[in-house]
């Protein structure tokens, strides 16, 4: 199996756990993302939605503080 064949499923949220850097464009600038219905459930696991300011991809990162 090649790396091209392995893609991340679109329905599964992408979590930036250790590095807060966009894996696509290598940017470190993010802004809070719009909330979706399942974000309340993911918030119980301390996951906060963010969006990259340059490529507009949506990610989650672990935050023990409340939403900013």
Secondary structure, DSSP 8 states (H G I E B T S, - for coil): --TTT----TTS--EE-S--S-TTT----EEE----TTHHHHHTTTEEEEEETTT--EEEEE-SS---
